[in-house]
Amino acid sequence: MNAAKKKHKLRNRILIGLLIILLLAVGAIGFVLNRNLNKNALIASFETPQNQTVYLLGTVHKTHFNKFLGYSMKDITSAIANIKPDCVLIEAREAIYNEYGVVDGPVDMTVVYSYCLDNDIKVGMVDWWVVDNDFKSNSTNDKRDDKIFENINLKLNALPPQTTILVVCGSGHFYEQSERFIASGFARKTITSKSDIFISDKDGFTYPESLEDEWEKRAFFYAYTLPQIIASDPNLSDEIKGQFTDGNHDNFYNSQMVFCELFRDNKLYE
């Protein structure tokens, strides 16, 4: 075999290898996107040992406002309407709500809370996190998900049999809680048509009436109240305090209040 043929054969092998790597990468990206962003992959149902039905719904926080995703706030409220839960549990901290009257979870949790408030659906809060010297923003860990599951279990134990509960949490927590449900004896139930859960019987869409007020409380809490709490904690390092106290708090508040424009105009997408 002459040098030209060897070079041609080597080039073809390299191209084939690169094509295989590309296909594997595309497949991996597709798997991750489907797992974390596809609404039909983020709904599950379980039966608890005390004969309750628990639906678990994963959400994607402010990414719901991206039209390309195909998973809107209307899908979330439609899921609540179709599941007809006796109680909804959301990713927010109950202690913060009890002390400050604030739903401190992401924007989709405030939408869910307000929808339930306006429709007389009982709401509980199950999130857990603290600001300490190991705090990392926009992250989670096993301890947090263990605490979330512990809080869910406490809420379930306070409810009677034959109750339907909807747990709404971020997509990352969705898989962590699913594992904990199964490990604790929850039986997975089949959902015949997951897409039907997100179908609305209404042509239009309106945000809950209470939403703007609830979101303003949340924006004010993170812009002004929480930084003051952190600044006065003698146990926290200056580095951790700086994450909350540095920067322009008015600008942050105004950036959060932009969501109210969407709420006011009943816009699903930015």
Buried (B, 14 or more C-beta within 10 A) or exposed (E): EEEEEEEEEEEEEEEEEEEEEEEEEEEEEEEEEEBBBBBEBBBBBBBBEEEBBBBBBBBBBEBBBBEEBEBBBBBBBBBBBBBEBBBBBBBBBBEBBEEBEBBBBBBBBBBBBBBBBEEEBBBBBBBBBEBEEEBEEEEBEEEBBEBBBEBBBEBBEEBEEEBBBBBBBBBBBBBBBBEBBEEEEBEEEEBEEBEEBBEBEEEEBEBBEBBBEBBBBBBBBBBEBBBEBBEEEEEBEEEBBEBBBEEEBEEBBEEBBEBBEBBEEEEBEE
